[in-house]
Amino acid sequence: MIKSSLTSNAPSAAILAGELRISLGKLIRRVREQAHPGDFTSAQKSVLLRLDRDGPATVSALARAESVRPQSMRITVAGLEAMKAVSGKPDPTDGRQTLVDLTPGFRKTLKENRTAKEDWLVRALQAQLSPQEQGELAAAVKLLQRLADF
């Protein structure tokens, strides 16, 4: 007889996984509603977040990091330049290369959007959760971080 890898906890784990996915999806949508990031494609958003997190980069480095062809990344960056979200300047160590970075105006917009999202979350936490529940959520956040790192 073949033993099933499912334990008696599996059905409840499956139910929990489904409920968690639905709840997180709804929460993410609500948080995103608080900011107006513009009409960026998913590829553009990924590049913008990478530049915000890692700093200026060449188109080639961005292409490698995003696992796309340099030609495709050039198109993505050109679109972002047209929207005034990024700009290029010569690489100080290799003048043949251009470093792409967020524009000061877009960096300000990004900060405002993050602030709006965090402000909404603070208001929601205070309005919907008791201090004890906020403590429970703090513990749950650590568990969610572990899941995200899986």
N, C-alpha and C positions, 0 to 999 in steps of 0.2 A: 504494500500500500504506500502511495506517495503522500508524504506529509505536506500539508499546506503551510506556506510561509506566513499565512495570516494567523494572527493570534486572536484571542477573544477581545482584545482592544482594537483590532483593525476596523470593525464597523464604526465604532465611535471616533476613531482617528479619521476615517474617511468622511464622516459627517462633519467633524471639526474642520477638516481641510476645506470642504465645500463652503461652510459658513464663513471661515476665515477669508477665503478668496472673494466671496461676495461682499463681505463687510469692508475689506481693504480696498476693493475696487470702488465701492461707493464713497469711502472716505477720500480716496485719491481724486475722484471726480469732483467732490465738494471742495477740496483744497485747490484744485486747478481752476475752479470757477472764480476764485478770489483774485486772480491775476489775469492780465491780458497780455500774454507773451507775443502776440502777433501770429501771423499765418506762416509758421515755419514747418517744413517737412520734418519727419522723424530724423532723417540724416542731418539736416541743419541743426536741429536741437541737440543731437549728439555731439556735433562739432562745437557748438557754443558751450555746452557743459564741459567738454574736454578742455577747451581754451580757458574757461573760468577756473577749472580745477588745477590744470597743469601749467598754464601760462602760454606765452607765444610759441608757435611751432611753424615749421615749414609745411607746405602742401604735401610734400613727400612723407614727412613724419606723421601728419594727420592721416594720410591714406593708409600707411602701415598700421597705425593704431586702430583705425576703423575697419581694417581688412577690405579695403576697396582699391581700385586702380587709381593711380595719380590723376589720370584724365577725368575720372568721375569726381574726385575730390576737387579738382580745379573748377568744375561746374558748380559744385556745392558752395565752394568759397566765393565764386563770382556772384552767385545769388545772394549770399550774405553781405557781400560788399555793396551790391545794388541797394540793399535794404539798410545800409549804413550800420550794420551790426558788427562788422569786422573791417579792419583795414590792414594793409601790408606796409612794411618798411624794410629797408635793406638789413640783412643780418650783419651785425658788427664784426663777427668773426669770419664771415665769408660773404663778401659783397655780391657774389653771383646769386645768392639765395635771398628769398624774401620771407620774413617772419610775419605770420598772420596773428593778429591779436584782436581782442574785443575793443571796440571804440569806447571812449569815455562815456558817451551818451548811452550806449547800450548797457554798459556796466552799471550806470545809474538806474536804468529801467529794470535790469535784473535784480538789483538790490531792493528797489521799490516793490517788485513782484514778490520777492521772498518775504519782505516785511509784511505785506498784505496777507500772505498765506499764514505766516506765523501768528499774526495778530488774530486772524480768524480762529486758528487752532486754540490759542489762549482763551478767547471768549467762549468757544465751544466747551473746552475743558471746565472752565469755571461755571458755566451755565448748566451743564449736563451731568457733571460728576461731583460727588461729594469728595472731601479731602481724603477719606479712606479709599474711595474708588480711584482717585488720582494716584495714590500710592500703589494700588494694585496694577494700574496701567503702567506705572514706571517699571515695575518688575516685569510686566508682560513685554515692554519694549526691549528689554535685554533678551528675552526669549525670541522675539521677532528678529533681532539682529543676528542671533545664532542661526535661525532658519535662513536668513538672507545670505549668510556666509557658507551655507551647505553646498 
